[in-house]
Amino acid sequence: MTSEADRKKYQEWHADPQNWKLGIFYYNKEDKRILPPKRIGWMGWTINFANPWSVLIFVFLLLIIAILTMAF
């Protein structure tokens, strides 16, 4: 559970254009969340490309998709 202070900090990071590369890729080394909300919140979540775990999960999912498409 996040505190009100954490929630406010996350909202500030989310609103800061410096944390969005090319306007669509979220990159914030201070943010430890693996899946922060997308810039337009109702669209779901995105990957924090500054978090190594996020990138690892992203690459793993891409590999699974590639293997499944080659298998069928």
C-alpha positions in Angstrom: 0.0 0.0 0.0 1.3 3.4 -0.9 1.1 6.5 1.3 -0.4 9.8 0.2 3.2 11.2 -0.1 4.2 8.4 -2.4 1.1 8.8 -4.5 1.8 12.5 -4.9 5.5 11.8 -5.8 4.3 9.3 -8.5 1.9 11.8 -9.9 4.7 14.5 -10.1 7.0 12.0 -11.9 4.2 11.0 -14.2 3.4 14.6 -15.2 7.1 15.5 -15.7 7.8 15.5 -19.5 11.5 14.8 -18.8 10.5 11.3 -17.7 8.9 10.6 -21.1 11.3 9.9 -24.0 9.8 10.7 -27.4 6.6 11.3 -25.5 5.8 7.6 -25.2 8.6 5.8 -23.4 8.7 6.2 -19.6 12.2 6.5 -18.2 12.7 7.4 -14.6 15.6 6.0 -12.5 14.0 7.2 -9.3 10.7 5.3 -9.9 11.1 1.7 -8.8 7.7 0.6 -10.2 8.0 -2.0 -12.9 4.7 -1.0 -14.6 3.7 2.6 -14.1 0.5 3.9 -15.7 0.7 5.1 -19.3 0.7 8.8 -20.0 -3.1 8.5 -20.7 -4.1 6.6 -17.6 -7.1 4.8 -18.9 -5.0 3.1 -21.6 -3.3 0.8 -19.1 0.3 0.5 -18.0 3.7 1.0 -19.6 7.3 -0.2 -18.9 9.7 1.9 -16.9 12.7 1.5 -19.2 15.0 2.8 -16.5 14.2 -0.2 -14.3 16.3 -3.2 -15.2 13.6 -5.6 -14.1 11.1 -3.9 -16.4 13.4 -4.3 -19.3 14.1 -7.9 -18.5 10.4 -8.7 -18.3 9.8 -6.9 -21.6 12.6 -8.8 -23.4 11.3 -12.1 -21.9 7.8 -11.4 -23.2 9.1 -10.5 -26.6 11.1 -13.8 -26.7 8.0 -15.8 -25.7 6.0 -14.1 -28.5 8.7 -14.7 -31.0 9.0 -18.4 -30.1 5.3 -18.9 -30.2 4.9 -17.3 -33.6 7.8 -19.4 -35.0 6.3 -22.6 -33.5 2.9 -22.2 -35.2 
